[in-house]
Amino acid sequence: MASGRDVRDMLGLSVGGDAQKTAVQKRPKTTAPTRRIQGVAREVAALYGERPPPVAIFEEKKAYRAKRQSTGPAKRWVQQSFTNQARIDDLMLKHWRRKPAPQSAITNGEDSAMEDTENMEPFIESNAEFLKYNVEPEMPTFTDEEYDAHLRSSDWSREETDYLFQLVAAFSYRWAVIWDRYDYQPSANSSLAVQEPSINGDSSQALAALPFAPSKTRTLEDLKARFYEISAKLMKLHIPEVQMDADQYAKYEMLAKFDPALERTRKTLASALMNRNMDEVKEEEFLLAELQRINMAANRLDAEREELRSRLEAPVPNQQVAAGLTAFTSSQALQALFQQLFQQDRSKKRASGGAPGRLSLAGSDILATPTSAQHAQIAANRRQSMATLPPPTPIRNLSPQEEIRYNVSTHDRLTSGVTFGSDKLLKMRQAKSNVQTQKIAAALQQLGISDLISIPTARVADVFEGLIGKVGKLLDVRKVREKEEGECRVLESMKARLNGGGGADGAQVDGAADGEKLMKDEIRDSQEDVEDEDEDEDDAAREDDADAYGEPDDVDNDVDADAEGDDEDEDAEGEEDSRAQSVRQPSESMSTRHISAGHKRSASVLSQASTKSSKRVRK
Amino acid sequence: MNIPNSSTAPNTNEYAGDEVSAIVLDPGYNTTRAGFAGEDVPKSVCPSFYGQTDSDSGPQYLFGENAIHTPTARLGIKNPWGSDGIVEDWETATKIWEYAITSRLTGTKPTDPAKNGLNDANGDSMEVDIEALENQEKPLEDSPLLMTEPGWNTVKAREKYLEIAMEEWGTPAYYLHKTGTLAAFASGKASGIIIDVGASHTSVTPVLDGMVLRKGVQKSPLAGNFVSNQIRLMFKQSSPEIPLTPHFMVNSKTQVDAGAPSQASMKVFDIPPLDSFRRHEEERVLTEFKESVVEVWPGPGRFSNGTNEEIAKAQPGRPFEMPDGWNQVFGSERFRVAEGLFDPAAALHDADNPIPKADHCIPRLVQQAVSHVDVDARPMLLQNIVVTGGSTLLYKFNDRLNHEINTIYPSTRNKLIAPGPVVERKYAAWIGGSILASLGSFHQLWISKKEYEEHGANIVEKRCR
């Protein structure tokens, strides 16, 4: 591309003059980026040179308080009378308020001020600002009839009940205060009332004013019990139980179920707890501290064990240690390598002198676990804990619960090395062929299992192993089915051809009779499989079956080859894969091996067993 | 930019305040505190003592700091408070309180022009409404009044308070509140146990949600005056006896060695003041002694326990010089004089001053107070133990109190709340009253003059619970 300079050159403009200009322009540019140091005289700043000091030196600007801005002439204040609406009487108090802006601003001098005050005099502010703080407690209310009908008590007179309600309202349900101030003196009225019924002989009134002990000492629980009892009864009266909503019912239950005796016991306990002496308190503190210490130690031990187990959980070792660095891509492989080197190192050390080397460990260093000592040693190596550890604890037999708690698992045989659970899981996903791997992946995806299993514990791995086994079986069955279907299609087309072609070679038919018979059996077997799947197909297949007699052998072979053509590779791989699997997983059921070994030879063997699984696949 | 200044209106939402220039009066045995609500310090702190000189024309009363400390002929010093912590002499108490209010707060009213004799030439002016004039003469004519009372005040005394305020001072609105609650308010607490160690009485008041639990209120005479008395006993019992000469008797003093008799020239009075004056002046010296020498044994354990006394002896003493020049360094004695507050058995005693009751010591008072409170509220109260009163300023008082309370209640979380500034400690009740009376939501609680006229003095029982 042509630069500006080139263009100038082409146009014959002077280059030199321009260059000079740029040089002139550049000078201020170089000075511009150097930041000016604030608050330092320019001469002083120049002494710093090109680099300013790392610590910014700057003079704090003198921050005077902002100047008070004149907001006009001094504001006038008045003593404003006001009434409080929470009061029943109209007590008038005065507070200082800014005088509202005068209507006529252009009056000046004392006269106007005087006028203003005169004008303001009659105005009385009504102060509702603090009304919101004037809250009355909600109280249950009852009428005389209700009281007579439901709320009578042999222990409480009407007067005393009223007194109690009055106190509850006055002290807003502060029971401690209510109890403190509760000082019911039966008034002269009530004593009259006591005498009256005896004269009248009215039984109901006599009940209302039983001769109570003049001043009974009521406990807080007595007061509460009476109040709650009345509240509950009133609540039930006003709202029948069935119509109460959840909150109301909960409240009702709480009120109705109040048990003064229980409350009293609780309080005795509470006071006993409070009145413990110093020794008891110290003992409790000590015990609590001890408990906490034990808990913490247990937690730590659990965590350590967990960690150890997770390391000892032996994964399937990589058997095919291929040559080259690709073998060491996984941590497991690296671990194996390390192990190998370590062993070598140790043997060398042992040969040379027997003194413990950098990485060598004494046998007693190992925290003994139910698993083999070797693995514990590996774990110990990894931690490099070479300090003296306690001698190995004897192996204990753990109960199943304990095994679960400590995450202990026993293995008949453990392979050496440390693997990650995730590696193990990943390995299971992989089949021999890419196609098979993809199929497994697809099946897993269909089942909603993510690629990465977040916590690959041993148990998860076990379950996953089972799952993979089943997926393998499933895929095998599916393959068989496809093969069978292919056969069916071929036979159908053959039948169509036969029907269309008519004249077939008799000798050939005879020669093929034996083989045909075999084929027929096979097909019939496979038919059962297909039958379940599709009715139409079933019908067609029966026709197929019936007309299959005159089929030439070579054609059959051809068809067979055609039908299997696609699957051939996969099958071969699948078989190998399953064999490999069976090697890896000796626990795998015989049927799997049976299927994977047998399906190639004859689908009919499978057909019975596979019916269910094929159905599941369809679902 | 609007910087708040004296001319900007306060933001009411900030503190829910609505000041009505109420006056808060907090009378105590030693001083009477008065000031405007909303301020942080009482503007007027007057001694509750008054001077009385009996002349032919009847008794003359002297009020105020200056008057009662001047050695006037035949001057006696008296106190209107009774020994039970309730006002005894209402007449002079009213005068003292009025003095506290008018001397610094409202000022004396100028005589009404109708009465001052300047307008006498015009006979018609006498027709003015006499009653209105009388009202105007009253000192509290336009200020609501909040008064404080001790927790054990009787109904009669409370009614008397109201009557004085309404009838004699003409206040438009009145309220009476217990000192305990107000002291808790001053510390920002609505609930707690208030330990108030004043001059004449120590009181322990349990307060729940701003209400005094009456059953739990405890009082005892082991307070500041008791400590003063202990010091007197200590002076008397030491050998040689320590002379206690108040300032007013000394003309000039010369320096002497520690423990040596003083060589001061004394003043000579033609007609000396009465003995009560001298005693009152001696109290001033003793107060000084309490402030500068006396120390409370900080604990743990009592002063008499084990080797505590030895430890105290090992500590450096404190020197004190009397007004007449006599001086000495006080060692472990200075612990002993205050020990009686916590351990009455260890108090100094003689024939006239018996050993105080064991129940009267502060830890026992707290224990008693707490035991009269509902169990559920106890732990919460013990978390808010407010310490107030001038005598709690004794050195290491709070340390000891803390130890004592933790010994009684080892299983709860006990917290002492003792404001640091001296003013807040001494005048906590007044400050609480100042806060309360300046709140907007408090206005509905005032007993108005109208209500008083309707219901009589009994309304104070109903309103000021």
HADDOCK unambig.tbl for C-alpha pairs under 7 A between the chains (distance, minus, plus):
assign (segid A and resid 75 and name CA) (segid B and resid 7 and name CA) 6.82 0.50 0.50
assign (segid A and resid 84 and name CA) (segid B and resid 443 and name CA) 6.94 0.50 0.50
assign (segid A and resid 84 and name CA) (segid B and resid 444 and name CA) 6.66 0.50 0.50
assign (segid A and resid 86 and name CA) (segid B and resid 444 and name CA) 5.83 0.50 0.50
assign (segid A and resid 87 and name CA) (segid B and resid 444 and name CA) 5.31 0.50 0.50
assign (segid A and resid 91 and name CA) (segid B and resid 448 and name CA) 6.20 0.50 0.50
assign (segid A and resid 93 and name CA) (segid B and resid 20 and name CA) 6.38 0.50 0.50
assign (segid A and resid 94 and name CA) (segid B and resid 20 and name CA) 5.37 0.50 0.50
assign (segid A and resid 95 and name CA) (segid B and resid 19 and name CA) 5.87 0.50 0.50
assign (segid A and resid 95 and name CA) (segid B and resid 20 and name CA) 4.60 0.50 0.50
assign (segid A and resid 130 and name CA) (segid B and resid 440 and name CA) 6.06 0.50 0.50
assign (segid A and resid 130 and name CA) (segid B and resid 441 and name CA) 5.27 0.50 0.50
assign (segid A and resid 133 and name CA) (segid B and resid 441 and name CA) 6.53 0.50 0.50
assign (segid A and resid 176 and name CA) (segid B and resid 374 and name CA) 5.73 0.50 0.50
assign (segid A and resid 177 and name CA) (segid B and resid 213 and name CA) 6.18 0.50 0.50
assign (segid A and resid 180 and name CA) (segid B and resid 213 and name CA) 5.80 0.50 0.50
assign (segid A and resid 180 and name CA) (segid B and resid 214 and name CA) 6.45 0.50 0.50
assign (segid A and resid 180 and name CA) (segid B and resid 215 and name CA) 6.09 0.50 0.50
assign (segid A and resid 267 and name CA) (segid B and resid 375 and name CA) 6.30 0.50 0.50
assign (segid A and resid 270 and name CA) (segid B and resid 375 and name CA) 6.83 0.50 0.50
assign (segid A and resid 271 and name CA) (segid B and resid 375 and name CA) 6.06 0.50 0.50
assign (segid A and resid 274 and name CA) (segid B and resid 411 and name CA) 5.94 0.50 0.50
assign (segid A and resid 274 and name CA) (segid B and resid 412 and name CA) 6.78 0.50 0.50
assign (segid A and resid 275 and name CA) (segid B and resid 409 and name CA) 6.72 0.50 0.50
assign (segid A and resid 276 and name CA) (segid B and resid 411 and name CA) 6.70 0.50 0.50
assign (segid A and resid 277 and name CA) (segid B and resid 410 and name CA) 6.68 0.50 0.50
assign (segid A and resid 278 and name CA) (segid B and resid 410 and name CA) 5.60 0.50 0.50
assign (segid A and resid 281 and name CA) (segid B and resid 410 and name CA) 6.65 0.50 0.50
assign (segid A and resid 281 and name CA) (segid B and resid 411 and name CA) 5.89 0.50 0.50
